[in-house]
Amino acid sequence: MQEISTNTSINKNPLYFFVADGNIDETEFIAHWTLLKLGDLEHAVTLFHRADTDRNGEISKNPDFARLFYYFDRDGDHKIAESEFLAVWYSLST
């Protein structure tokens, strides 16, 4: 199972883009979401707007990154496993 952490190399984890350059706008997020075939456009837009906690049009390392780890890192190991992402994402989409 894939995980993401602050020192992860490039992978196909749904949250990889958070460590790529520190910021992602909605267009980049949707492109990555589509590339990984994670779901439909509506879900991508919903997750982006929930992840953009400071509502500045970007998901950035500060403050969004820390808040996302708080929300998605269910076991507190400073990594987001695919299973953690999917569990939280499922709870947001139902």
N, C-alpha and C positions, 0 to 999 in steps of 0.2 A: 504494500500500500504506500502511496506517495504521501509525503509530508512537505510542508513548507516551514522554514524558519528564517531567521534573519541572516543566516549564513548558507542558504541553500543555493545550489547551482541551478542552471536552467533545467526545467522539467515541465511536464504537462499538467501539473497541479492547477486546479481552477483559480487559485490565488497567486500563482507564480508572478504575475505582472506587478504585484506590490513590491517585490524586491528588485525588479528589473532596473528602474531608474528613480524610484521613489514617488512618482506621480503618474496617474493615468486619467485621461479625460473619458467622457462617455463614449466617444467614437472608438478610442483604443480598446476600452473595456468590451464593447459589443463585438469588435473585430476578434478579440481573443476568445470571447465566449463562443462565437460562431466557429472559429477555427477548431476549438475543442469539442464542438457539437454538444454543448452542455444543456441545451434547451431552446425554447423559442425566444423570440425577440422581447416579448412582454416580460418574461422572467429576467432577462438580462437587464432591462431598463429598471425593473423593480429593485433588483439587488444593487445596481449601481447607486440609485438614489437613497437606498437605506445605508449603503456603505459610505457615502459622501456625508459624513456626520456633521461637518461644519458648513455644508451647503454652498461650497465655493466653486462647484462645477468640476472638481477633480477629487480623486481619491489620492491622498498624499500620506507620506509616512507620519507626519504630525499634523493634526491629531488623529486622523482617520485610522492609520495603521495600528496604533496602540488600542484604539477602541475596537477594531475588528478582531485583534488577537484576544482581547478580553471577552468578546462575544463568541468567537468560533473555537477558541482553544479550551475545550470543555474539561480537559484533564489537567490544565495548568502547567504543561511541560514546555511551554514557549515554542510549540510547534502546532501547526494545524494539519492534522491527518485528513486524508480524503474522507474517512468515515465521519470525522467531526464536521467537516464542511457539509457533507451530504445530510447529516442529521439536522443541523441548524437550518440549512437551506430548505429542507423538507418542511420544517416547522414554520418557516416564513411563508412558504407557498401554499400551505393548506389552510 
